[in-house]
Amino acid sequence: MAAMTGRPLRMLVALAVITAGLITLMAVGSTWTPKLGLDLRGGTTVTLTARNTSGGGSVDPNSLQQARTIIEQRVNALGVGESEVTVSGDRQIIVSVPNVQQDQLVQQVGQTANLRFRAVYAAEQVQPPATQPSSGATGAPTPTPAPSGEPNVPASSESANPAPSPAPSGGSGQVPAGNNRPMLPHVQLPTAPPTPTAPRPTVVGQGTPPDKALDWQPTQADTTDFASFTCGDPQVDVSDQPLFSCDRTGTEKYLLGPTLIEGNELTSANAGIPQNGIEWVVNLQFNGEGSTQFENATRALAAKSDPMNRFSIVLDGASISAPSVSTAIPGGAAQISGGFTQQTATDLSNVLKYGALPLAFDISEVSNVSATLGGDQLHAGIVAGIIGLVLVVLFCFLYYRGLGIVVVASLAIAAVITYACMVLLGSSVGFALNLPGIAGAIVAIGVTADSFVIYFERIRDEVRDGRSLRTSVETGWRRARHTILIADGVSMLSAVVLFILAIGSVRGFAFTLGLTTLIDVFIVFFFTKPLMSLLARTRFFGGGHKLSGLDPAHLGVKALPGTRTRRPAAAGSRL
């Protein structure tokens, strides 16, 4: 009997500890409110218009869908929740994201992330542009001076480094820093008077394949065009053609040979600070074929003199790094360095990690979404939820009388745990609460109340079968929990299917419905049932008081089995 008495108490104590733990985690993180979705807090909407990277023509619908998936992965990598990435028409993608700065979002979704490795044939110091240049033909912003607070690292101080690992025998495996090279003037090609030249090729198939790229030599037209090229001039990055490009600061321009290694040879990209290092870098890892190509390319470049011992890492036509090479780099691991902050290194690794977009995009519109309309709808939703909750509470007390305390207390505990989970999920995985999510939380009121109704009806059945009230509470639970688990299982399955198949804000409803369903199971097992066991042992509830909700009339019997009743006095006897 002592064990039976202690078990409900232990369950309630465990619930109290778990609830206190969730509140403590909120206090540790100093986070007391959930993240709000785009419709409640507002955010940024970017409209992208697609075009083929090789020129005009219609946009392939499959390529558009693939681009939407890649952009969605990039946005989710920012750690935001409830983002919406949808296709509109035959060539537009609309990106709506809460809680992200406008400039950061534009950079993430606008980059084609077409990564290529090219050999540097010539380099020339130039004056940085006075103003930000216009976008190039690839749809991505061309290099601009580094933002304030971010060091400007000229290419001459960069070096190509393998990922931190023990150096292989016979070589250091580490390319010396660029400042170990003699600081000589960069090679400038002989220039000829500018003359009109034929348009440069814009499609693949007319140039040099990767296996011949190291032997490429510029033509007279290449040298003439390079001499007249200035940073900011639009360029089309065609893999088997030379490319004119500038560094990120706009202080050095390069004549680059055809592509040595394509970015699709990468298997991973991540940001970090190398061991014993102080600056953020982006670590790259090639696949087997890419590793061989990278080793062969660095071996060939190491035998050349400056600047032709350098290779350029080109992203969307802009040289983000142009390190020198002094030895072959085996293993297929390399780093991109040069004045990165944590955010810029992470952003770059994210766009590289998920691959290049199959299409180029022009940013057609960028707008901020106001939360005014969502706030009005939120107010209406809260009012509707409160009205529904009041009606549920009134019904419970009118029908179940004293047992209405169990329903109200179950709803209150479920609300506290649900709120804490939403706050913690927002700070940890970026979950953002939106209007459909609030609708899912309101539905949970009925789910939690329904679980108690199932349990109570099972208790009535057991009492009608002649069992005592305390026994009926235990045997009724053993039968009711199967029904409760099946009902919650169906609700959970619906939430999972809806979450997988739905897009946009509807997934918020599915996620919240699934979360509250799990919480309902937890509350029924750790609170509702233990509390009923304890109440059944009290005189007020266990004795069947008419206000308790467990009186014979409510249970559908003439008298509670196992309780003593007075016998009527015999005729003529005195009381």
C-alpha positions in Angstrom: 0.0 0.0 0.0 2.9 2.3 0.8 4.3 1.7 -2.7 1.0 2.5 -4.3 0.7 5.7 -2.3 4.2 6.8 -3.2 4.1 6.1 -6.9 1.6 8.9 -7.9 3.6 11.3 -5.7 6.9 10.3 -7.5 5.3 10.9 -10.9 4.1 14.4 -9.8 7.5 15.2 -8.3 9.2 14.1 -11.6 6.8 16.3 -13.5 7.6 19.3 -11.3 11.4 18.7 -11.7 11.1 18.5 -15.5 9.0 21.7 -15.6 11.4 23.5 -13.3 14.3 22.3 -15.6 12.6 23.8 -18.7 12.1 27.1 -16.9 15.7 27.1 -15.6 17.0 26.6 -19.2 14.9 29.7 -20.2 16.5 31.6 -17.4 20.0 30.5 -18.3 19.5 31.7 -21.8 17.7 34.9 -20.7 15.0 34.0 -23.3 11.4 34.3 -22.2 9.5 34.8 -25.4 9.3 32.6 -28.5 10.6 33.6 -31.9 7.8 35.0 -34.0 7.2 34.1 -37.6 7.1 36.4 -40.6 3.4 37.0 -40.2 3.7 38.0 -36.6 7.0 39.8 -36.4 7.6 40.9 -40.0 10.7 40.2 -42.0 12.2 40.4 -45.5 10.8 39.2 -48.8 13.1 38.8 -51.8 11.9 38.2 -55.4 14.4 36.5 -57.7 14.0 36.3 -61.5 15.8 33.4 -63.1 17.7 33.2 -66.4 20.0 30.7 -67.9 23.7 31.1 -67.0 24.7 30.8 -70.6 22.3 33.5 -71.9 18.7 33.9 -72.9 16.0 31.3 -73.6 13.3 29.7 -71.5 14.0 28.5 -68.0 13.8 24.8 -67.4 11.1 24.1 -64.7 13.3 21.3 -63.2 16.2 23.7 -62.8 13.9 26.2 -61.2 12.7 23.6 -58.6 16.3 22.5 -58.0 17.3 26.2 -57.4 14.4 26.6 -55.0 15.6 23.6 -53.0 19.2 24.9 -52.8 18.1 28.4 -51.8 15.8 26.9 -49.1 18.8 24.9 -47.7 20.9 28.0 -47.6 18.2 30.0 -45.8 17.6 27.2 -43.2 21.4 27.1 -42.6 21.1 30.6 -41.3 19.2 29.1 -38.3 15.8 30.6 -39.0 12.4 29.0 -38.8 9.3 29.3 -40.8 11.0 30.5 -44.0 9.0 30.4 -47.2 10.8 29.7 -50.5 8.2 29.3 -53.3 8.2 29.3 -57.1 6.0 31.9 -58.7 5.2 31.7 -62.4 7.8 30.2 -64.9 10.9 32.0 -63.7 10.5 33.6 -60.3 11.3 32.4 -56.8 10.0 34.3 -53.8 11.9 34.1 -50.5 10.3 35.2 -47.3 12.3 35.0 -44.1 11.8 36.4 -40.6 14.5 37.5 -38.2 17.3 38.0 -40.8 19.0 41.2 -41.9 18.1 42.3 -45.4 21.7 42.5 -46.7 22.6 39.1 -45.4 19.5 37.5 -46.9 20.1 39.1 -50.3 23.7 37.9 -50.3 22.7 34.3 -49.4 19.9 33.9 -52.0 21.4 36.0 -54.8 24.7 34.2 -55.1 24.8 31.6 -57.9 27.8 30.0 -55.9 29.4 28.9 -59.1 32.9 27.9 -57.8 35.9 27.4 -60.0 39.6 27.1 -59.6 41.7 28.9 -62.2 45.4 29.5 -62.8 46.6 33.1 -62.6 48.4 34.2 -65.8 48.9 37.9 -65.0 48.1 40.2 -62.1 48.1 43.9 -61.9 47.5 46.4 -59.1 44.7 48.8 -59.8 42.9 51.6 -58.0 39.8 50.4 -56.1 36.5 51.6 -57.5 35.2 54.7 -55.9 31.6 53.4 -55.7 30.2 49.9 -55.6 30.2 48.5 -59.1 27.1 47.2 -60.7 26.2 43.5 -60.8 27.9 41.3 -63.3 26.3 39.1 -65.8 26.1 36.2 -63.4 23.6 38.0 -61.2 26.0 38.1 -58.2 27.5 41.2 -56.8 31.0 41.9 -58.1 33.9 42.5 -55.6 33.6 45.5 -53.4 35.9 46.8 -50.7 35.7 44.9 -47.5 33.1 46.3 -45.0 34.2 48.4 -42.1 35.7 46.3 -39.3 36.9 43.5 -41.7 40.6 43.6 -42.5 41.5 44.1 -46.1 44.0 41.4 -47.0 45.7 41.9 -50.4 46.2 38.8 -52.4 50.0 39.0 -52.0 49.7 38.1 -48.4 47.5 35.0 -49.0 48.6 31.4 -49.1 47.0 28.2 -50.1 47.0 25.9 -47.1 45.9 22.2 -46.9 43.5 21.5 -44.1 45.3 21.1 -40.7 46.7 17.6 -40.7 50.1 16.0 -40.3 52.3 16.7 -43.3 53.0 13.7 -45.6 56.4 12.4 -45.7 58.7 14.0 -48.3 57.0 17.4 -48.1 55.7 19.9 -45.7 52.1 19.8 -47.0 51.9 23.5 -46.1 52.3 26.2 -48.6 54.4 29.0 -47.2 52.7 32.3 -46.6 52.7 34.7 -49.6 54.8 37.2 -47.7 57.7 34.8 -47.9 57.8 35.6 -51.6 59.9 38.5 -52.9 57.6 41.5 -53.1 58.3 42.2 -56.8 56.0 44.3 -59.1 53.3 42.1 -60.6 53.8 41.0 -64.2 52.1 43.3 -66.6 51.3 42.1 -70.1 52.4 44.2 -73.0 49.5 46.3 -74.1 48.5 47.4 -77.5 46.3 50.3 -78.4 42.7 49.4 -77.6 41.0 48.2 -80.7 37.5 46.7 -81.1 37.6 43.0 -80.6 35.1 40.3 -81.4 32.6 39.4 -78.7 34.0 36.8 -76.2 32.4 33.3 -76.2 29.5 32.9 -73.7 28.9 29.2 -74.1 31.0 26.2 -73.2 32.6 24.1 -76.0 34.7 26.6 -77.8 37.7 26.7 -75.5 40.2 24.7 -73.5 39.1 21.6 -71.5 40.3 21.2 -67.8 43.0 18.6 -68.7 44.7 21.2 -71.1 44.1 24.3 -69.0 47.6 24.4 -67.5 49.1 24.6 -71.0 46.8 27.5 -72.0 48.4 30.7 -73.3 46.6 34.0 -73.9 46.0 35.4 -77.3 46.7 38.9 -78.5 43.0 39.6 -78.1 43.1 38.3 -74.5 46.0 40.7 -73.6 44.3 43.6 -75.2 41.0 43.0 -73.5 42.7 42.5 -70.2 44.5 45.8 -70.5 41.3 47.7 -71.0 39.4 45.7 -68.3 38.5 47.5 -65.1 37.0 46.1 -61.9 33.2 46.2 -62.2 33.0 45.5 -65.9 30.4 42.7 -66.5 32.0 39.3 -67.3 30.5 36.0 -68.2 32.3 33.1 -66.4 32.6 30.4 -69.1 34.5 27.4 -67.8 36.7 26.7 -70.8 37.5 30.3 -71.6 39.9 32.8 -69.8 38.4 35.2 -67.3 39.1 38.7 -66.2 38.5 39.1 -62.5 39.3 41.2 -59.5 40.0 40.4 -55.8 37.5 41.1 -53.1 39.0 44.6 -52.3 39.0 45.7 -55.9 42.8 46.6 -55.7 44.1 43.8 -58.0 42.9 42.4 -61.3 43.8 39.1 -62.8 44.0 37.4 -66.1 42.9 33.9 -65.4 43.2 30.8 -67.5 40.5 28.3 -68.2 39.0 26.3 -65.3 41.4 23.8 -63.7 38.8 22.3 -61.2 35.1 22.7 -61.1 33.3 23.4 -57.8 31.2 20.3 -58.1 34.3 18.3 -57.2 33.8 19.6 -53.6 32.3 17.2 -51.1 32.2 19.5 -48.1 32.8 23.1 -47.0 32.8 24.4 -43.4 34.0 27.5 -41.6 36.4 27.4 -38.6 39.6 28.7 -37.1 42.5 26.4 -37.7 44.6 25.1 -34.9 47.0 27.8 -33.6 45.3 30.2 -35.9 43.5 33.5 -35.2 41.5 34.1 -38.4 38.4 32.4 -39.8 38.9 30.3 -42.9 36.7 28.1 -45.1 37.9 24.5 -45.2 37.3 22.7 -48.5 37.4 18.9 -49.2 37.5 17.5 -52.7 36.3 14.1 -53.9 38.7 11.5 -55.3 38.9 13.0 -58.8 39.0 16.5 -57.5 41.9 15.6 -55.1 44.0 14.3 -58.0 43.3 17.4 -60.1 44.1 19.7 -57.2 47.4 17.9 -56.4 48.5 17.9 -60.1 47.5 21.6 -60.5 49.4 22.7 -57.4 52.5 20.7 -58.4 52.6 22.4 -61.8 52.0 25.9 -60.4 54.7 25.5 -57.7 57.3 25.2 -60.5 56.4 28.6 -61.9 57.4 32.1 -60.9 55.1 34.8 -59.5 52.4 35.6 -60.4 51.9 32.4 -62.5 52.5 30.2 -59.4 49.2 31.4 -58.0 45.7 30.0 -58.5 42.5 31.9 -58.1 39.4 30.6 -56.3 36.6 32.2 -58.3 33.0 32.5 -57.0 30.4 33.8 -59.4 33.2 35.4 -61.5 34.9 37.2 -58.5 38.2 36.1 -57.1 37.7 35.6 -53.4 41.3 34.4 -52.9 44.4 34.1 -55.1 47.1 32.3 -53.1 50.5 31.4 -54.2 51.8 27.8 -54.3 55.3 26.5 -53.5 54.6 22.8 -53.3 52.0 20.2 -54.3 49.1 19.8 -52.0 47.9 16.2 -51.7 44.9 14.8 -49.9 42.2 17.0 -51.5 41.9 19.4 -48.5 42.4 23.1 -48.8 41.5 26.4 -47.2 40.2 29.7 -48.4 41.5 32.5 -46.2 41.8 36.3 -46.3 40.1 38.6 -43.8 36.9 36.6 -43.0 34.8 37.2 -40.0 32.8 34.4 -38.5 29.6 35.5 -40.3 31.3 35.9 -43.7 33.1 32.6 -43.4 29.9 30.8 -42.4 27.9 32.4 -45.1 30.4 31.4 -47.8 30.7 27.8 -46.5 26.9 27.6 -46.6 26.5 28.6 -50.2 29.4 26.3 -51.2 28.1 23.4 -49.1 24.8 23.1 -51.0 26.2 23.5 -54.4 25.9 26.1 -57.2 22.5 27.2 -58.5 21.7 25.8 -61.9 20.4 29.2 -62.9 21.5 32.8 -62.6 19.1 35.2 -60.7 18.5 38.9 -60.8 17.1 40.4 -57.6 13.8 42.0 -58.9 12.4 43.2 -55.6 13.4 43.4 -51.9 10.7 44.4 -49.4 10.1 44.4 -45.7 7.0 42.7 -44.5 5.0 44.5 -41.8 3.7 42.6 -38.8 0.6 44.9 -38.4 -1.8 42.6 -40.1 -0.4 39.5 -38.3 -0.7 41.3 -35.0 -4.4 42.0 -35.6 -4.9 38.4 -36.5 -2.9 37.2 -33.5 -5.1 39.3 -31.2 -8.2 37.8 -32.8 -6.7 34.3 -32.5 -5.9 34.8 -28.8 -9.4 36.1 -28.1 -10.9 33.1 -29.8 -8.6 30.8 -27.8 -9.5 32.4 -24.5 -13.2 32.1 -25.3 -12.8 28.4 -26.2 -10.8 27.8 -23.1 -13.4 29.5 -20.9 -16.2 27.4 -22.5 -14.2 24.2 -21.9 -13.6 25.1 -18.3 -17.2 26.0 -17.7 -18.4 22.7 -19.2 -15.9 20.7 -17.2 -17.1 22.2 -13.9 -20.7 21.9 -14.8 -20.5 18.3 -15.9 -17.6 16.9 -13.9 -18.0 19.3 -10.9 -15.0 18.9 -8.6 -13.1 16.9 -11.1 -13.0 20.0 -13.3 -9.9 20.8 -11.2 -8.1 17.9 -12.9 -8.9 19.2 -16.4 -8.0 22.8 -15.7 -4.8 21.8 -13.9 -3.9 19.5 -16.8 -4.5 22.3 -19.3 -2.4 24.8 -17.2 0.6 22.4 -16.9 0.4 21.6 -20.6 0.3 25.3 -21.5 3.4 26.0 -19.4 5.4 23.1 -20.9 4.3 24.0 -24.4 5.3 27.6 -24.0 8.7 26.6 -22.6 9.3 24.2 -25.4 8.5 26.8 -28.0 10.9 29.3 -26.4 13.7 26.8 -26.2 13.2 25.5 -29.7 13.2 29.0 -31.0 16.6 29.7 -29.4 18.1 26.3 -30.3 16.9 25.3 -33.7 15.2 28.5 -35.0 11.6 27.5 -34.6 9.4 30.5 -35.1 5.8 30.7 -34.0 3.3 31.9 -36.6 -0.5 32.1 -36.9 -1.0 28.5 -38.1 1.2 27.4 -35.2 -1.1 29.3 -32.7 -4.0 27.5 -34.3 -2.3 24.2 -33.6 -1.8 25.2 -30.0 -5.5 26.0 -29.7 -6.4 22.6 -31.1 -4.3 21.1 -28.3 -6.8 22.4 -25.7 -9.4 20.0 -27.1 -6.8 17.1 -27.3 -5.9 17.4 -23.7 -9.5 17.7 -22.5 -10.5 14.7 -24.7 -7.9 12.5 -23.0 -9.5 13.2 -19.6 -13.0 12.4 -21.0 -11.8 9.0 -22.2 -10.2 8.3 -18.8 -13.4 9.4 -16.9 -15.7 7.2 -19.1 -13.5 4.2 -18.4 -13.8 4.8 -14.7 -17.6 4.9 -15.0 -17.5 1.6 -16.9 -15.5 0.0 -14.1 -17.7 1.3 -11.4 -20.8 0.0 -13.2 -19.2 -3.4 -13.3 -19.2 -3.5 -9.5 -15.6 -2.4 -8.7 -14.8 0.1 -6.0 -13.9 3.6 -6.9 -10.2 3.3 -6.1 -9.9 0.0 -8.0 -11.8 1.6 -10.9 -9.4 4.5 -11.1 -6.5 2.0 -11.6 -8.2 -0.6 -13.9 -9.9 2.1 -15.9 -6.5 3.7 -16.5 -5.1 0.5 -17.9 -7.9 0.3 -20.4 -8.1 4.0 -21.2 -4.4 4.5 -21.9 -4.5 2.3 -25.0 -7.4 4.4 -26.4 -5.5 7.6 -25.5 -2.3 6.4 -27.1 -4.1 5.3 -30.3 -6.0 8.7 -30.5 -2.8 10.7 -30.0 -0.9 8.4 -32.4 -3.4 9.2 -35.2 -3.1 12.9 -34.4 0.7 12.6 -34.5 0.7 10.7 -37.8 -1.5 13.4 -39.3 1.0 16.1 -38.1 4.0 14.2 -39.5 2.4 13.7 -42.9 1.2 17.3 -43.1 4.6 18.5 -42.1 6.3 16.5 -44.8 3.9 17.3 -47.6 3.0 20.9 -46.7 5.1 24.0 -47.5 5.4 27.4 -45.9 3.5 28.4 -42.9 1.2 25.3 -42.9 4.2 23.4 -41.6 4.0 25.6 -38.5 0.6 24.2 -37.8 1.8 20.6 -38.3 4.8 21.1 -36.1 2.9 22.7 -33.3 0.2 20.0 -33.5 2.8 17.3 -33.3 4.5 19.0 -30.4 1.3 19.5 -28.4 0.3 15.9 -29.0 3.5 14.6 -27.5 3.0 17.0 -24.6 -0.6 15.7 -24.1 0.7 12.1 -23.8 3.3 13.3 -21.2 0.7 15.2 -19.2 -1.8 12.4 -19.1 0.8 9.9 -17.9 2.7 12.2 -15.5 -0.1 14.4 -14.2 -3.7 13.5 -14.9 -3.5 9.9 -13.9 -1.3 10.3 -10.7 -3.6 13.2 -9.6 -6.7 11.1 -10.1 -5.1 8.3 -8.0 -4.4 10.7 -5.2 -7.9 12.3 -5.3 -9.6 8.9 -5.2 -8.0 8.3 -1.8 -9.4 11.5 -0.3 -12.7 11.5 1.6 -14.3 14.2 -0.6 -13.7 12.4 -3.9 -13.3 8.8 -2.9 -16.4 9.0 -0.7 -18.5 10.1 -3.6 -19.5 13.6 -2.4 -22.2 15.0 -4.6 -20.0 18.0 -5.6 -16.9 15.8 -6.3 -18.0 14.5 -9.7 -17.5 10.9 -8.5 -20.9 10.6 -6.8 -23.2 7.7 -7.7 -25.4 9.8 -9.9 -22.6 10.9 -12.2 -21.1 7.5 -12.3 -24.5 5.9 -13.2 -25.0 3.7 -10.2 -27.3 3.7 -7.2 -24.4 3.5 -4.7 -20.6 3.3 -4.9 -19.5 -0.3 -4.6 -17.5 -1.0 -1.5 -19.0 1.9 0.5 -21.1 1.3 3.6 -24.7 2.5 3.7 -27.1 2.7 6.6 -29.9 0.1 6.8 -33.4 1.5 7.1 -34.8 1.4 10.7 -37.3 -1.4 11.6 -41.0 -0.4 11.9 -41.8 0.8 15.4 -38.3 1.1 16.5 -36.8 4.2 18.0 -34.0 6.1 16.4 
